[in-house]
Amino acid sequence: MLKLLSQYSKNRTAWFLLLLSAIVFESIALFFQHYQGLPPCTLCIYQRVAILCIAFASLIALFLPKNIIARVVGIFIWLYSAYCGFNLAFQQARLQFAPSFTDSCSINVQFPNWLPLNHWFPNVFNAYGSCADKLWSFLTIEMSQWMVIIFSCYMVLGILVLFANLCYPNKQFTVTVINKRDF
């Protein structure tokens, strides 16, 4: 399985699929905000940024899929973003289902001065909802819990792809077809 994952990670198709998944999740978030009227909270906005970072990581490897350095850099950005997103989603789920007095959620998003996304794209990166509100569920699972699942899947897949690239960095995996004449 690791050989197969290593081979797939050397093709643009796999990185395009990762990019496509991130675009789909961003589109769903914007659909919920602008068409369903669900107000995003601060943790939701930070999770959007984590998904965008996964998209950025896929772009790095998409342009240079045969280069081991570009792939590993892309994988590390992917894993770090998925880890941060998982922590944010887990914190939001904890605020919704098991709040304590020490848990809190900021009212306004805080981006660095050199990257004020909430000022550049206020319709996408401004938070005006509460982190503790349960606004949407599907199959009895709340949105924050779905995000925990999504980021967990991103992390597991990213770890598997990283191990595959470390175990089989430049080897090509081929399938040999055996004819009846060979026997």
N, C-alpha and C positions, 0 to 999 in steps of 0.2 A: 504494500500500500504506500509506503514512503517513497519507493522508486516512482510510482505512478504520480504521486503528488509533486515530486521533484520535477518530473517531466512536464506536468501541467503548468507548473509555475514558471517554466521557461517559454511559455507561449503567451501571446498577447490576449488570447481568448479568456484565460483564467483571470487575468487582471482586469479585463473589460467587464467580466461578470461581477467582480468585486466592486468596481466603479458603478455599475448598473444597480447593484443592490443598495449602495449608499444613496444614489440618486432617487431610487424608489422610496426609501425611507424618508428622505428629506421632502419629497413631494407629498407623501402621506401626511407628514407633520404640517406642511403648509396648507394642505387640504383641510385638515382638522381645524386649523386656526382660522383660515379665511372663508371657508365655505360652511363648515359646521359651527363656527362661532365659539370654539373652545379656546379660552385665553391661556396662552403658555405662561408657565411660571419660570422662575430663574433657573431652576434645575433642568427644566425642559430645554431652555435655550442653550445651556451648557452641553446638554446631550446632543443637541443639533450640531454644535461645534465639533464634538467628538466624532459624529458621523461624517462631517465635512473633512475632518482630518484623515479618516479612513479613506475617503474618496481621493484626497491628495496623495496619500501613500500609494494607492493603486495607480495613480497617474505616473508616479516616479518609476515604478516597475513596468508600467504599460509602454513607456517610451524606450526602455532598455531591458527587455525581458531576458536576454541572453547574458547580461552582465551580472555577475554574482554580487558585486558591491551594490548596485542599484536595487537588486531584489532584496538583499538583506536590509538595506536602509528602509525600503518600502515596508518590509515585514515588521521591522522594529517600530516604525511610526504607526503601523496598523495595530500592533499589539499594545503599544502604550495608549493609543486613542481608545481602543476597546476596553482596556483596564480602567482608564479614567471614566469612560462612559458607564461601565458597570458599577463603579463606586457611586457615581451620581444617581443612577437609576435605583441602586440599592438604598441610598440615603432617602430618595423620594418615597420609595415603597415603605421604608421604616417610618417616615413622617406620616404616611397615610394609614398605616395599619398598627403601628406600635410606637406612638409618639412618646417622647419623654421631655422633661423640662430642659434638658441640655441640648436637644435638637432644635435647630432653627433654620430658616430659609430667608435669605436676603430678599428685600423687596425689589431692588434694582440690580440689573446685571452690571458686573464690573469687569470691563476688558482693559487691557493695557493701553496706555496713551498712544502707542505707536500702531495700535490696531483697534480703533473704536468702532467695532462692527455695529453696535447699537446706534451709532450716529450716522454711519454710512448707509446702513440698510435697516431703518427703524421698523419697517413692516415685517421683517424676518427675525430680528434679534432684540426686540424690546419685549420685556416681560411685564405682564399686567395681571397675572393670575396668581392664585395661592398654591403653594407646593402641596398642601395637605388636602386639597379638594380632589374628590374622586369624580371625574367628569365623564368617563367613557370606559366601557368594559366590553369584552368579546369573549364568549365561552366562559363567563364568570371570572375572567382574569382582567384586572385593571391595566391601564396603559403603562403605569410604572413597572408593573410585573412583566408585561410584554417586553419592555425595554431591558429588563434584567436578563430575560431569556435571549433576546437578540444580541446583546453585548456578550453574553456567555458563549453563544455560538460563534461570534466573531473571534473571541479569544481562543476557543478550542481549535477552530480551523487555522487560525494564525500560528498557534504553537505547533500544530502538525506540519504546516507548510515550512516553518522555520527548521524543525528537526529534519524534515525531508531535504531541505537545501543544505543543511550542515552535513548530513550523512552522504548525500549524493550530489555534490556541488556541480560537477561537470560531466558526469556519466550520462550517456544517452540510454534510455530504456527502449528496447525494441522487442517486438513480438516476432518469433520465428514460426513460420508455417511449415509443418511437416507433411510432405506428400506421401502417398502410398508407395510410390516408387522407391523411396528412400529405405524401405525395409527389405 
